[in-house]
Amino acid sequence: GLMHQAVIAACAMLAMILLAPAARSESFRCGQWIASPDMSVQELLEKCGEPTSRTVEIVDVYGHSAQGGRIKTGTSTVEKLTYDRGSQSFTMIVTIVDGEIKGIERAE
């Protein structure tokens, strides 16, 4: 019935929202290459060169303890590489967590 369709629609919406951050990763051209989140950081730097700017942040990683609280399980290194590609193109920000590209997005 109608109610059933509404529930399915709501679930689909929720799935879209949950999956949105992953889907937001973009790729961008640098020279003849396409930089994408599938690349290794090494490959990105080889193809696109050094970023215009780079920030490195050490963030705490938390897990759940057996008692249900939050416990620090370690740290992650989060790097943001900014590629300023001139006035004709969007500035791209590549987010790297622990040496792996996690996302590429346009700077606002």
Buried (B, 14 or more C-beta within 10 A) or exposed (E): EEEEEEEEEEEEEEEEEEEEEEEEBBBBEBEEBEBBBEBEBEBBBEBBEEBEEEEEEEEEEEEEEEEEEEEEEEEBEBBBBBBEBEEEEBBBBBBBBEEEBBBBBEEE
